[in-house]
Amino acid sequence: MLNGTDLGAAIKTAIEKKIASGAVASQAAIARHFNVKPPSIHDWIKKGSISKDKLPELWRYFSDVAGPEHWGLKAWPDMGTVRAERKGLPTQPWPFPSTPEADVHALPAADIQLLDAILAGAMKAILSRATPSKSIAQQVLIASGLSETPKKKIRETKK
């Protein structure tokens, strides 16, 4: 695992790649994602210091542009289980029995982001108790901000 100025340089490169990919518009948008102010991102880059509890999310967020080797890791750590055990929380089994966990982890980063958007939309639809006049699929698409069917979006990301 990188640290100090090496970690700062890795963060800077990951930010540049993320912005260049079009996945995010600016460093300020990245700061919003991490619930910090833009000067904190500047400190991460300059000093290479970031709260250890933010590392798993840092790796996840930039996984579409930076693999584990970018951060000086041989492989991704098991972020969910490790975090739960560190905090003394019970580990939870995979909650989606019809979707194998290994299949999800094998997806490319772009498909994982799409799946995340769909799941977030489903959660919004469920939690808002959306009107029963629309199918749950329509409610999910609306709530997730997807204007096209997920299958079409997935096909487009594979091109």
Secondary structure, DSSP 8 states (H G I E B T S, - for coil): ---HHHHHHHHHHHHHHHHHHTS-S-HHHHHHHTTS-HHHHHHHHHH----GGGHHHHHHHTTTT--GGGGT-SS---HHHHHHHHTT------S-TTS-HHHHHTS-HHHHHHHHHHHHHHHHHHHTT--TTS-HHHHHHHHHT--S-HHHHHHHHH-
